[in-house]
Amino acid sequence: MQGSDRKGIAAVFRSVSKCDWDKTGGALLNQKLTPDIVEDPETLKKLGQLIRSFFNMGGHHVQFNVVSAELLREAQKRPADFQDLMVRVAGYSDYFVNLPKGLQEEIIARTEHETV
């Protein structure tokens, strides 16, 4: 559930990997990462290991937005300057500035994971 992922992405992966996917009919796991996670080669390597571990534990699906809430707020203020900003929504990608305000707010509200 959105907002309950306060102990980091590894804790989210451990929790979600316990789901019985046969009973859920499928599900989406949206995760928002701060851009600094992918800027450092060592941190990026750790993220890759974490993702592999997630699937080895039985994880089913994960999709990422690598963007800060601050940048998304700027895009709301100046949409003409952010026409090419693409985000993962829920099973699809779309241009952030073309999304309805409520959906933009939902994406901004997702927990930002800063460390791996």
Phi and psi restraints in degrees (range 20) as a CNS / XPLOR table:
assign (resid 1 and name C) (resid 2 and name N)
       (resid 2 and name CA) (resid 2 and name C) 1.0 -56.1 20.0 2
assign (resid 2 and name N) (resid 2 and name CA)
       (resid 2 and name C) (resid 3 and name N) 1.0 135.1 20.0 2
assign (resid 2 and name C) (resid 3 and name N)
       (resid 3 and name CA) (resid 3 and name C) 1.0 91.9 20.0 2
assign (resid 3 and name N) (resid 3 and name CA)
       (resid 3 and name C) (resid 4 and name N) 1.0 -10.8 20.0 2
assign (resid 3 and name C) (resid 4 and name N)
       (resid 4 and name CA) (resid 4 and name C) 1.0 -95.0 20.0 2
assign (resid 4 and name N) (resid 4 and name CA)
       (resid 4 and name C) (resid 5 and name N) 1.0 1.5 20.0 2
assign (resid 4 and name C) (resid 5 and name N)
       (resid 5 and name CA) (resid 5 and name C) 1.0 -97.0 20.0 2
assign (resid 5 and name N) (resid 5 and name CA)
       (resid 5 and name C) (resid 6 and name N) 1.0 64.7 20.0 2
assign (resid 5 and name C) (resid 6 and name N)
       (resid 6 and name CA) (resid 6 and name C) 1.0 -99.0 20.0 2
assign (resid 6 and name N) (resid 6 and name CA)
       (resid 6 and name C) (resid 7 and name N) 1.0 -0.9 20.0 2
assign (resid 6 and name C) (resid 7 and name N)
       (resid 7 and name CA) (resid 7 and name C) 1.0 -108.6 20.0 2
assign (resid 7 and name N) (resid 7 and name CA)
       (resid 7 and name C) (resid 8 and name N) 1.0 17.8 20.0 2
assign (resid 7 and name C) (resid 8 and name N)
       (resid 8 and name CA) (resid 8 and name C) 1.0 100.4 20.0 2
assign (resid 8 and name N) (resid 8 and name CA)
       (resid 8 and name C) (resid 9 and name N) 1.0 163.7 20.0 2
assign (resid 8 and name C) (resid 9 and name N)
       (resid 9 and name CA) (resid 9 and name C) 1.0 -67.4 20.0 2
assign (resid 9 and name N) (resid 9 and name CA)
       (resid 9 and name C) (resid 10 and name N) 1.0 -32.9 20.0 2
assign (resid 9 and name C) (resid 10 and name N)
       (resid 10 and name CA) (resid 10 and name C) 1.0 -63.7 20.0 2
assign (resid 10 and name N) (resid 10 and name CA)
       (resid 10 and name C) (resid 11 and name N) 1.0 -40.7 20.0 2
assign (resid 10 and name C) (resid 11 and name N)
       (resid 11 and name CA) (resid 11 and name C) 1.0 -65.0 20.0 2
assign (resid 11 and name N) (resid 11 and name CA)
       (resid 11 and name C) (resid 12 and name N) 1.0 -39.5 20.0 2
assign (resid 11 and name C) (resid 12 and name N)
       (resid 12 and name CA) (resid 12 and name C) 1.0 -60.7 20.0 2
assign (resid 12 and name N) (resid 12 and name CA)
       (resid 12 and name C) (resid 13 and name N) 1.0 -48.3 20.0 2
assign (resid 12 and name C) (resid 13 and name N)
       (resid 13 and name CA) (resid 13 and name C) 1.0 -61.0 20.0 2
assign (resid 13 and name N) (resid 13 and name CA)
       (resid 13 and name C) (resid 14 and name N) 1.0 -42.5 20.0 2
assign (resid 13 and name C) (resid 14 and name N)
       (resid 14 and name CA) (resid 14 and name C) 1.0 -62.2 20.0 2
assign (resid 14 and name N) (resid 14 and name CA)
       (resid 14 and name C) (resid 15 and name N) 1.0 -41.0 20.0 2
assign (resid 14 and name C) (resid 15 and name N)
       (resid 15 and name CA) (resid 15 and name C) 1.0 -69.2 20.0 2
assign (resid 15 and name N) (resid 15 and name CA)
       (resid 15 and name C) (resid 16 and name N) 1.0 -50.0 20.0 2
assign (resid 15 and name C) (resid 16 and name N)
       (resid 16 and name CA) (resid 16 and name C) 1.0 -66.9 20.0 2
assign (resid 16 and name N) (resid 16 and name CA)
       (resid 16 and name C) (resid 17 and name N) 1.0 -32.1 20.0 2
assign (resid 16 and name C) (resid 17 and name N)
       (resid 17 and name CA) (resid 17 and name C) 1.0 -67.2 20.0 2
assign (resid 17 and name N) (resid 17 and name CA)
       (resid 17 and name C) (resid 18 and name N) 1.0 -12.5 20.0 2
assign (resid 17 and name C) (resid 18 and name N)
       (resid 18 and name CA) (resid 18 and name C) 1.0 -83.5 20.0 2
assign (resid 18 and name N) (resid 18 and name CA)
       (resid 18 and name C) (resid 19 and name N) 1.0 -8.1 20.0 2
assign (resid 18 and name C) (resid 19 and name N)
       (resid 19 and name CA) (resid 19 and name C) 1.0 -65.7 20.0 2
assign (resid 19 and name N) (resid 19 and name CA)
       (resid 19 and name C) (resid 20 and name N) 1.0 146.2 20.0 2
assign (resid 19 and name C) (resid 20 and name N)
       (resid 20 and name CA) (resid 20 and name C) 1.0 -92.0 20.0 2
assign (resid 20 and name N) (resid 20 and name CA)
       (resid 20 and name C) (resid 21 and name N) 1.0 97.5 20.0 2
assign (resid 20 and name C) (resid 21 and name N)
       (resid 21 and name CA) (resid 21 and name C) 1.0 -65.2 20.0 2
assign (resid 21 and name N) (resid 21 and name CA)
       (resid 21 and name C) (resid 22 and name N) 1.0 -25.3 20.0 2
assign (resid 21 and name C) (resid 22 and name N)
       (resid 22 and name CA) (resid 22 and name C) 1.0 -65.8 20.0 2
assign (resid 22 and name N) (resid 22 and name CA)
       (resid 22 and name C) (resid 23 and name N) 1.0 -29.4 20.0 2
assign (resid 22 and name C) (resid 23 and name N)
       (resid 23 and name CA) (resid 23 and name C) 1.0 -88.2 20.0 2
assign (resid 23 and name N) (resid 23 and name CA)
       (resid 23 and name C) (resid 24 and name N) 1.0 -20.1 20.0 2
assign (resid 23 and name C) (resid 24 and name N)
       (resid 24 and name CA) (resid 24 and name C) 1.0 -86.9 20.0 2
assign (resid 24 and name N) (resid 24 and name CA)
       (resid 24 and name C) (resid 25 and name N) 1.0 -22.4 20.0 2
assign (resid 24 and name C) (resid 25 and name N)
       (resid 25 and name CA) (resid 25 and name C) 1.0 75.8 20.0 2
assign (resid 25 and name N) (resid 25 and name CA)
       (resid 25 and name C) (resid 26 and name N) 1.0 13.0 20.0 2
assign (resid 25 and name C) (resid 26 and name N)
       (resid 26 and name CA) (resid 26 and name C) 1.0 103.4 20.0 2
assign (resid 26 and name N) (resid 26 and name CA)
       (resid 26 and name C) (resid 27 and name N) 1.0 156.6 20.0 2
assign (resid 26 and name C) (resid 27 and name N)
       (resid 27 and name CA) (resid 27 and name C) 1.0 -159.5 20.0 2
assign (resid 27 and name N) (resid 27 and name CA)
       (resid 27 and name C) (resid 28 and name N) 1.0 161.8 20.0 2
assign (resid 27 and name C) (resid 28 and name N)
       (resid 28 and name CA) (resid 28 and name C) 1.0 -111.9 20.0 2
assign (resid 28 and name N) (resid 28 and name CA)
       (resid 28 and name C) (resid 29 and name N) 1.0 140.7 20.0 2
assign (resid 28 and name C) (resid 29 and name N)
       (resid 29 and name CA) (resid 29 and name C) 1.0 -119.8 20.0 2
assign (resid 29 and name N) (resid 29 and name CA)
       (resid 29 and name C) (resid 30 and name N) 1.0 107.6 20.0 2
assign (resid 29 and name C) (resid 30 and name N)
       (resid 30 and name CA) (resid 30 and name C) 1.0 -96.2 20.0 2
assign (resid 30 and name N) (resid 30 and name CA)
       (resid 30 and name C) (resid 31 and name N) 1.0 130.4 20.0 2
assign (resid 30 and name C) (resid 31 and name N)
       (resid 31 and name CA) (resid 31 and name C) 1.0 -130.3 20.0 2
assign (resid 31 and name N) (resid 31 and name CA)
       (resid 31 and name C) (resid 32 and name N) 1.0 139.0 20.0 2
assign (resid 31 and name C) (resid 32 and name N)
       (resid 32 and name CA) (resid 32 and name C) 1.0 -112.2 20.0 2
assign (resid 32 and name N) (resid 32 and name CA)
       (resid 32 and name C) (resid 33 and name N) 1.0 125.6 20.0 2
assign (resid 32 and name C) (resid 33 and name N)
       (resid 33 and name CA) (resid 33 and name C) 1.0 -113.0 20.0 2
assign (resid 33 and name N) (resid 33 and name CA)
       (resid 33 and name C) (resid 34 and name N) 1.0 144.8 20.0 2
assign (resid 33 and name C) (resid 34 and name N)
       (resid 34 and name CA) (resid 34 and name C) 1.0 -75.6 20.0 2
assign (resid 34 and name N) (resid 34 and name CA)
       (resid 34 and name C) (resid 35 and name N) 1.0 147.7 20.0 2
assign (resid 34 and name C) (resid 35 and name N)
       (resid 35 and name CA) (resid 35 and name C) 1.0 -58.1 20.0 2
assign (resid 35 and name N) (resid 35 and name CA)
       (resid 35 and name C) (resid 36 and name N) 1.0 -27.1 20.0 2
assign (resid 35 and name C) (resid 36 and name N)
       (resid 36 and name CA) (resid 36 and name C) 1.0 -63.1 20.0 2
assign (resid 36 and name N) (resid 36 and name CA)
       (resid 36 and name C) (resid 37 and name N) 1.0 -22.3 20.0 2
assign (resid 36 and name C) (resid 37 and name N)
       (resid 37 and name CA) (resid 37 and name C) 1.0 -63.0 20.0 2
assign (resid 37 and name N) (resid 37 and name CA)
       (resid 37 and name C) (resid 38 and name N) 1.0 -35.6 20.0 2
assign (resid 37 and name C) (resid 38 and name N)
       (resid 38 and name CA) (resid 38 and name C) 1.0 -95.9 20.0 2
assign (resid 38 and name N) (resid 38 and name CA)
       (resid 38 and name C) (resid 39 and name N) 1.0 -0.2 20.0 2
assign (resid 38 and name C) (resid 39 and name N)
       (resid 39 and name CA) (resid 39 and name C) 1.0 -84.8 20.0 2
assign (resid 39 and name N) (resid 39 and name CA)
       (resid 39 and name C) (resid 40 and name N) 1.0 -28.8 20.0 2
assign (resid 39 and name C) (resid 40 and name N)
       (resid 40 and name CA) (resid 40 and name C) 1.0 -97.4 20.0 2
assign (resid 40 and name N) (resid 40 and name CA)
       (resid 40 and name C) (resid 41 and name N) 1.0 122.1 20.0 2
assign (resid 40 and name C) (resid 41 and name N)
       (resid 41 and name CA) (resid 41 and name C) 1.0 -56.4 20.0 2
assign (resid 41 and name N) (resid 41 and name CA)
       (resid 41 and name C) (resid 42 and name N) 1.0 -37.9 20.0 2
assign (resid 41 and name C) (resid 42 and name N)
       (resid 42 and name CA) (resid 42 and name C) 1.0 -67.8 20.0 2
assign (resid 42 and name N) (resid 42 and name CA)
       (resid 42 and name C) (resid 43 and name N) 1.0 -42.4 20.0 2
assign (resid 42 and name C) (resid 43 and name N)
       (resid 43 and name CA) (resid 43 and name C) 1.0 -67.2 20.0 2
assign (resid 43 and name N) (resid 43 and name CA)
       (resid 43 and name C) (resid 44 and name N) 1.0 -39.0 20.0 2
assign (resid 43 and name C) (resid 44 and name N)
       (resid 44 and name CA) (resid 44 and name C) 1.0 -62.9 20.0 2
assign (resid 44 and name N) (resid 44 and name CA)
       (resid 44 and name C) (resid 45 and name N) 1.0 -39.8 20.0 2
assign (resid 44 and name C) (resid 45 and name N)
       (resid 45 and name CA) (resid 45 and name C) 1.0 -62.8 20.0 2
assign (resid 45 and name N) (resid 45 and name CA)
       (resid 45 and name C) (resid 46 and name N) 1.0 -43.0 20.0 2
assign (resid 45 and name C) (resid 46 and name N)
       (resid 46 and name CA) (resid 46 and name C) 1.0 -62.4 20.0 2
assign (resid 46 and name N) (resid 46 and name CA)
       (resid 46 and name C) (resid 47 and name N) 1.0 -39.1 20.0 2
assign (resid 46 and name C) (resid 47 and name N)
       (resid 47 and name CA) (resid 47 and name C) 1.0 -62.2 20.0 2
assign (resid 47 and name N) (resid 47 and name CA)
       (resid 47 and name C) (resid 48 and name N) 1.0 -43.6 20.0 2
assign (resid 47 and name C) (resid 48 and name N)
       (resid 48 and name CA) (resid 48 and name C) 1.0 -60.0 20.0 2
assign (resid 48 and name N) (resid 48 and name CA)
       (resid 48 and name C) (resid 49 and name N) 1.0 -42.5 20.0 2
assign (resid 48 and name C) (resid 49 and name N)
       (resid 49 and name CA) (resid 49 and name C) 1.0 -64.1 20.0 2
assign (resid 49 and name N) (resid 49 and name CA)
       (resid 49 and name C) (resid 50 and name N) 1.0 -39.0 20.0 2
assign (resid 49 and name C) (resid 50 and name N)
       (resid 50 and name CA) (resid 50 and name C) 1.0 -65.3 20.0 2
assign (resid 50 and name N) (resid 50 and name CA)
       (resid 50 and name C) (resid 51 and name N) 1.0 -42.2 20.0 2
assign (resid 50 and name C) (resid 51 and name N)
       (resid 51 and name CA) (resid 51 and name C) 1.0 -63.9 20.0 2
assign (resid 51 and name N) (resid 51 and name CA)
       (resid 51 and name C) (resid 52 and name N) 1.0 -43.8 20.0 2
assign (resid 51 and name C) (resid 52 and name N)
       (resid 52 and name CA) (resid 52 and name C) 1.0 -60.6 20.0 2
assign (resid 52 and name N) (resid 52 and name CA)
       (resid 52 and name C) (resid 53 and name N) 1.0 -42.3 20.0 2
assign (resid 52 and name C) (resid 53 and name N)
       (resid 53 and name CA) (resid 53 and name C) 1.0 -61.2 20.0 2
assign (resid 53 and name N) (resid 53 and name CA)
       (resid 53 and name C) (resid 54 and name N) 1.0 -41.2 20.0 2
assign (resid 53 and name C) (resid 54 and name N)
       (resid 54 and name CA) (resid 54 and name C) 1.0 -56.3 20.0 2
assign (resid 54 and name N) (resid 54 and name CA)
       (resid 54 and name C) (resid 55 and name N) 1.0 -47.4 20.0 2
assign (resid 54 and name C) (resid 55 and name N)
       (resid 55 and name CA) (resid 55 and name C) 1.0 -72.3 20.0 2
assign (resid 55 and name N) (resid 55 and name CA)
       (resid 55 and name C) (resid 56 and name N) 1.0 -33.0 20.0 2
assign (resid 55 and name C) (resid 56 and name N)
       (resid 56 and name CA) (resid 56 and name C) 1.0 -65.6 20.0 2
assign (resid 56 and name N) (resid 56 and name CA)
       (resid 56 and name C) (resid 57 and name N) 1.0 -28.1 20.0 2
assign (resid 56 and name C) (resid 57 and name N)
       (resid 57 and name CA) (resid 57 and name C) 1.0 -82.2 20.0 2
assign (resid 57 and name N) (resid 57 and name CA)
       (resid 57 and name C) (resid 58 and name N) 1.0 -2.3 20.0 2
assign (resid 57 and name C) (resid 58 and name N)
       (resid 58 and name CA) (resid 58 and name C) 1.0 106.3 20.0 2
assign (resid 58 and name N) (resid 58 and name CA)
       (resid 58 and name C) (resid 59 and name N) 1.0 7.3 20.0 2
assign (resid 58 and name C) (resid 59 and name N)
       (resid 59 and name CA) (resid 59 and name C) 1.0 -56.6 20.0 2
assign (resid 59 and name N) (resid 59 and name CA)
       (resid 59 and name C) (resid 60 and name N) 1.0 148.9 20.0 2
assign (resid 59 and name C) (resid 60 and name N)
       (resid 60 and name CA) (resid 60 and name C) 1.0 -108.4 20.0 2
assign (resid 60 and name N) (resid 60 and name CA)
       (resid 60 and name C) (resid 61 and name N) 1.0 -42.7 20.0 2
assign (resid 60 and name C) (resid 61 and name N)
       (resid 61 and name CA) (resid 61 and name C) 1.0 -159.9 20.0 2
assign (resid 61 and name N) (resid 61 and name CA)
       (resid 61 and name C) (resid 62 and name N) 1.0 140.2 20.0 2
assign (resid 61 and name C) (resid 62 and name N)
       (resid 62 and name CA) (resid 62 and name C) 1.0 -150.2 20.0 2
assign (resid 62 and name N) (resid 62 and name CA)
       (resid 62 and name C) (resid 63 and name N) 1.0 141.4 20.0 2
assign (resid 62 and name C) (resid 63 and name N)
       (resid 63 and name CA) (resid 63 and name C) 1.0 -134.6 20.0 2
assign (resid 63 and name N) (resid 63 and name CA)
       (resid 63 and name C) (resid 64 and name N) 1.0 148.4 20.0 2
assign (resid 63 and name C) (resid 64 and name N)
       (resid 64 and name CA) (resid 64 and name C) 1.0 -121.7 20.0 2
assign (resid 64 and name N) (resid 64 and name CA)
       (resid 64 and name C) (resid 65 and name N) 1.0 147.4 20.0 2
assign (resid 64 and name C) (resid 65 and name N)
       (resid 65 and name CA) (resid 65 and name C) 1.0 -115.4 20.0 2
assign (resid 65 and name N) (resid 65 and name CA)
       (resid 65 and name C) (resid 66 and name N) 1.0 127.0 20.0 2
assign (resid 65 and name C) (resid 66 and name N)
       (resid 66 and name CA) (resid 66 and name C) 1.0 -110.6 20.0 2
assign (resid 66 and name N) (resid 66 and name CA)
       (resid 66 and name C) (resid 67 and name N) 1.0 86.4 20.0 2
assign (resid 66 and name C) (resid 67 and name N)
       (resid 67 and name CA) (resid 67 and name C) 1.0 -163.4 20.0 2
assign (resid 67 and name N) (resid 67 and name CA)
       (resid 67 and name C) (resid 68 and name N) 1.0 149.8 20.0 2
assign (resid 67 and name C) (resid 68 and name N)
       (resid 68 and name CA) (resid 68 and name C) 1.0 -92.1 20.0 2
assign (resid 68 and name N) (resid 68 and name CA)
       (resid 68 and name C) (resid 69 and name N) 1.0 153.4 20.0 2
assign (resid 68 and name C) (resid 69 and name N)
       (resid 69 and name CA) (resid 69 and name C) 1.0 -60.9 20.0 2
assign (resid 69 and name N) (resid 69 and name CA)
       (resid 69 and name C) (resid 70 and name N) 1.0 -34.5 20.0 2
assign (resid 69 and name C) (resid 70 and name N)
       (resid 70 and name CA) (resid 70 and name C) 1.0 -59.7 20.0 2
assign (resid 70 and name N) (resid 70 and name CA)
       (resid 70 and name C) (resid 71 and name N) 1.0 -45.5 20.0 2
assign (resid 70 and name C) (resid 71 and name N)
       (resid 71 and name CA) (resid 71 and name C) 1.0 -64.8 20.0 2
assign (resid 71 and name N) (resid 71 and name CA)
       (resid 71 and name C) (resid 72 and name N) 1.0 -40.0 20.0 2
assign (resid 71 and name C) (resid 72 and name N)
       (resid 72 and name CA) (resid 72 and name C) 1.0 -65.1 20.0 2
assign (resid 72 and name N) (resid 72 and name CA)
       (resid 72 and name C) (resid 73 and name N) 1.0 -37.1 20.0 2
assign (resid 72 and name C) (resid 73 and name N)
       (resid 73 and name CA) (resid 73 and name C) 1.0 -64.4 20.0 2
assign (resid 73 and name N) (resid 73 and name CA)
       (resid 73 and name C) (resid 74 and name N) 1.0 -39.9 20.0 2
assign (resid 73 and name C) (resid 74 and name N)
       (resid 74 and name CA) (resid 74 and name C) 1.0 -62.0 20.0 2
assign (resid 74 and name N) (resid 74 and name CA)
       (resid 74 and name C) (resid 75 and name N) 1.0 -39.8 20.0 2
assign (resid 74 and name C) (resid 75 and name N)
       (resid 75 and name CA) (resid 75 and name C) 1.0 -64.2 20.0 2
assign (resid 75 and name N) (resid 75 and name CA)
       (resid 75 and name C) (resid 76 and name N) 1.0 -34.5 20.0 2
assign (resid 75 and name C) (resid 76 and name N)
       (resid 76 and name CA) (resid 76 and name C) 1.0 -66.6 20.0 2
assign (resid 76 and name N) (resid 76 and name CA)
       (resid 76 and name C) (resid 77 and name N) 1.0 -37.8 20.0 2
assign (resid 76 and name C) (resid 77 and name N)
       (resid 77 and name CA) (resid 77 and name C) 1.0 -74.2 20.0 2
assign (resid 77 and name N) (resid 77 and name CA)
       (resid 77 and name C) (resid 78 and name N) 1.0 -36.5 20.0 2
assign (resid 77 and name C) (resid 78 and name N)
       (resid 78 and name CA) (resid 78 and name C) 1.0 -130.3 20.0 2
assign (resid 78 and name N) (resid 78 and name CA)
       (resid 78 and name C) (resid 79 and name N) 1.0 66.1 20.0 2
assign (resid 78 and name C) (resid 79 and name N)
       (resid 79 and name CA) (resid 79 and name C) 1.0 -58.5 20.0 2
assign (resid 79 and name N) (resid 79 and name CA)
       (resid 79 and name C) (resid 80 and name N) 1.0 -29.7 20.0 2
assign (resid 79 and name C) (resid 80 and name N)
       (resid 80 and name CA) (resid 80 and name C) 1.0 -63.7 20.0 2
assign (resid 80 and name N) (resid 80 and name CA)
       (resid 80 and name C) (resid 81 and name N) 1.0 -27.2 20.0 2
assign (resid 80 and name C) (resid 81 and name N)
       (resid 81 and name CA) (resid 81 and name C) 1.0 -85.3 20.0 2
assign (resid 81 and name N) (resid 81 and name CA)
       (resid 81 and name C) (resid 82 and name N) 1.0 -6.1 20.0 2
assign (resid 81 and name C) (resid 82 and name N)
       (resid 82 and name CA) (resid 82 and name C) 1.0 -129.4 20.0 2
assign (resid 82 and name N) (resid 82 and name CA)
       (resid 82 and name C) (resid 83 and name N) 1.0 33.6 20.0 2
assign (resid 82 and name C) (resid 83 and name N)
       (resid 83 and name CA) (resid 83 and name C) 1.0 -62.3 20.0 2
assign (resid 83 and name N) (resid 83 and name CA)
       (resid 83 and name C) (resid 84 and name N) 1.0 -23.0 20.0 2
assign (resid 83 and name C) (resid 84 and name N)
       (resid 84 and name CA) (resid 84 and name C) 1.0 -102.2 20.0 2
assign (resid 84 and name N) (resid 84 and name CA)
       (resid 84 and name C) (resid 85 and name N) 1.0 10.2 20.0 2
assign (resid 84 and name C) (resid 85 and name N)
       (resid 85 and name CA) (resid 85 and name C) 1.0 -79.0 20.0 2
assign (resid 85 and name N) (resid 85 and name CA)
       (resid 85 and name C) (resid 86 and name N) 1.0 109.8 20.0 2
assign (resid 85 and name C) (resid 86 and name N)
       (resid 86 and name CA) (resid 86 and name C) 1.0 -101.7 20.0 2
assign (resid 86 and name N) (resid 86 and name CA)
       (resid 86 and name C) (resid 87 and name N) 1.0 137.9 20.0 2
assign (resid 86 and name C) (resid 87 and name N)
       (resid 87 and name CA) (resid 87 and name C) 1.0 -131.8 20.0 2
assign (resid 87 and name N) (resid 87 and name CA)
       (resid 87 and name C) (resid 88 and name N) 1.0 154.4 20.0 2
assign (resid 87 and name C) (resid 88 and name N)
       (resid 88 and name CA) (resid 88 and name C) 1.0 -81.1 20.0 2
assign (resid 88 and name N) (resid 88 and name CA)
       (resid 88 and name C) (resid 89 and name N) 1.0 135.0 20.0 2
assign (resid 88 and name C) (resid 89 and name N)
       (resid 89 and name CA) (resid 89 and name C) 1.0 -104.8 20.0 2
assign (resid 89 and name N) (resid 89 and name CA)
       (resid 89 and name C) (resid 90 and name N) 1.0 -82.0 20.0 2
assign (resid 89 and name C) (resid 90 and name N)
       (resid 90 and name CA) (resid 90 and name C) 1.0 -156.4 20.0 2
assign (resid 90 and name N) (resid 90 and name CA)
       (resid 90 and name C) (resid 91 and name N) 1.0 81.7 20.0 2
assign (resid 90 and name C) (resid 91 and name N)
       (resid 91 and name CA) (resid 91 and name C) 1.0 91.6 20.0 2
assign (resid 91 and name N) (resid 91 and name CA)
       (resid 91 and name C) (resid 92 and name N) 1.0 -1.0 20.0 2
assign (resid 91 and name C) (resid 92 and name N)
       (resid 92 and name CA) (resid 92 and name C) 1.0 -152.6 20.0 2
assign (resid 92 and name N) (resid 92 and name CA)
       (resid 92 and name C) (resid 93 and name N) 1.0 164.7 20.0 2
assign (resid 92 and name C) (resid 93 and name N)
       (resid 93 and name CA) (resid 93 and name C) 1.0 -110.6 20.0 2
assign (resid 93 and name N) (resid 93 and name CA)
       (resid 93 and name C) (resid 94 and name N) 1.0 152.0 20.0 2
assign (resid 93 and name C) (resid 94 and name N)
       (resid 94 and name CA) (resid 94 and name C) 1.0 -155.2 20.0 2
assign (resid 94 and name N) (resid 94 and name CA)
       (resid 94 and name C) (resid 95 and name N) 1.0 163.2 20.0 2
assign (resid 94 and name C) (resid 95 and name N)
       (resid 95 and name CA) (resid 95 and name C) 1.0 -72.9 20.0 2
assign (resid 95 and name N) (resid 95 and name CA)
       (resid 95 and name C) (resid 96 and name N) 1.0 126.3 20.0 2
assign (resid 95 and name C) (resid 96 and name N)
       (resid 96 and name CA) (resid 96 and name C) 1.0 -55.0 20.0 2
assign (resid 96 and name N) (resid 96 and name CA)
       (resid 96 and name C) (resid 97 and name N) 1.0 -45.2 20.0 2
assign (resid 96 and name C) (resid 97 and name N)
       (resid 97 and name CA) (resid 97 and name C) 1.0 -70.8 20.0 2
assign (resid 97 and name N) (resid 97 and name CA)
       (resid 97 and name C) (resid 98 and name N) 1.0 -13.8 20.0 2
assign (resid 97 and name C) (resid 98 and name N)
       (resid 98 and name CA) (resid 98 and name C) 1.0 -89.6 20.0 2
assign (resid 98 and name N) (resid 98 and name CA)
       (resid 98 and name C) (resid 99 and name N) 1.0 -9.3 20.0 2
assign (resid 98 and name C) (resid 99 and name N)
       (resid 99 and name CA) (resid 99 and name C) 1.0 -78.0 20.0 2
assign (resid 99 and name N) (resid 99 and name CA)
       (resid 99 and name C) (resid 100 and name N) 1.0 150.6 20.0 2
assign (resid 99 and name C) (resid 100 and name N)
       (resid 100 and name CA) (resid 100 and name C) 1.0 -61.6 20.0 2
assign (resid 100 and name N) (resid 100 and name CA)
       (resid 100 and name C) (resid 101 and name N) 1.0 151.0 20.0 2
assign (resid 100 and name C) (resid 101 and name N)
       (resid 101 and name CA) (resid 101 and name C) 1.0 -52.7 20.0 2
assign (resid 101 and name N) (resid 101 and name CA)
       (resid 101 and name C) (resid 102 and name N) 1.0 -42.6 20.0 2
assign (resid 101 and name C) (resid 102 and name N)
       (resid 102 and name CA) (resid 102 and name C) 1.0 -61.6 20.0 2
assign (resid 102 and name N) (resid 102 and name CA)
       (resid 102 and name C) (resid 103 and name N) 1.0 -39.9 20.0 2
assign (resid 102 and name C) (resid 103 and name N)
       (resid 103 and name CA) (resid 103 and name C) 1.0 -71.6 20.0 2
assign (resid 103 and name N) (resid 103 and name CA)
       (resid 103 and name C) (resid 104 and name N) 1.0 -38.1 20.0 2
assign (resid 103 and name C) (resid 104 and name N)
       (resid 104 and name CA) (resid 104 and name C) 1.0 -57.5 20.0 2
assign (resid 104 and name N) (resid 104 and name CA)
       (resid 104 and name C) (resid 105 and name N) 1.0 -44.7 20.0 2
assign (resid 104 and name C) (resid 105 and name N)
       (resid 105 and name CA) (resid 105 and name C) 1.0 -63.8 20.0 2
assign (resid 105 and name N) (resid 105 and name CA)
       (resid 105 and name C) (resid 106 and name N) 1.0 -37.5 20.0 2
assign (resid 105 and name C) (resid 106 and name N)
       (resid 106 and name CA) (resid 106 and name C) 1.0 -63.7 20.0 2
assign (resid 106 and name N) (resid 106 and name CA)
       (resid 106 and name C) (resid 107 and name N) 1.0 -41.6 20.0 2
assign (resid 106 and name C) (resid 107 and name N)
       (resid 107 and name CA) (resid 107 and name C) 1.0 -67.8 20.0 2
assign (resid 107 and name N) (resid 107 and name CA)
       (resid 107 and name C) (resid 108 and name N) 1.0 -40.9 20.0 2
assign (resid 107 and name C) (resid 108 and name N)
       (resid 108 and name CA) (resid 108 and name C) 1.0 -63.3 20.0 2
assign (resid 108 and name N) (resid 108 and name CA)
       (resid 108 and name C) (resid 109 and name N) 1.0 -36.9 20.0 2
assign (resid 108 and name C) (resid 109 and name N)
       (resid 109 and name CA) (resid 109 and name C) 1.0 -73.3 20.0 2
assign (resid 109 and name N) (resid 109 and name CA)
       (resid 109 and name C) (resid 110 and name N) 1.0 -14.9 20.0 2
assign (resid 109 and name C) (resid 110 and name N)
       (resid 110 and name CA) (resid 110 and name C) 1.0 -59.2 20.0 2
assign (resid 110 and name N) (resid 110 and name CA)
       (resid 110 and name C) (resid 111 and name N) 1.0 141.9 20.0 2
assign (resid 110 and name C) (resid 111 and name N)
       (resid 111 and name CA) (resid 111 and name C) 1.0 -59.9 20.0 2
assign (resid 111 and name N) (resid 111 and name CA)
       (resid 111 and name C) (resid 112 and name N) 1.0 134.5 20.0 2
assign (resid 111 and name C) (resid 112 and name N)
       (resid 112 and name CA) (resid 112 and name C) 1.0 -94.6 20.0 2
assign (resid 112 and name N) (resid 112 and name CA)
       (resid 112 and name C) (resid 113 and name N) 1.0 116.7 20.0 2
assign (resid 112 and name C) (resid 113 and name N)
       (resid 113 and name CA) (resid 113 and name C) 1.0 -89.5 20.0 2
assign (resid 113 and name N) (resid 113 and name CA)
       (resid 113 and name C) (resid 114 and name N) 1.0 123.6 20.0 2
assign (resid 113 and name C) (resid 114 and name N)
       (resid 114 and name CA) (resid 114 and name C) 1.0 -100.7 20.0 2
assign (resid 114 and name N) (resid 114 and name CA)
       (resid 114 and name C) (resid 115 and name N) 1.0 -19.1 20.0 2
assign (resid 114 and name C) (resid 115 and name N)
       (resid 115 and name CA) (resid 115 and name C) 1.0 -135.5 20.0 2
assign (resid 115 and name N) (resid 115 and name CA)
       (resid 115 and name C) (resid 116 and name N) 1.0 159.4 20.0 2
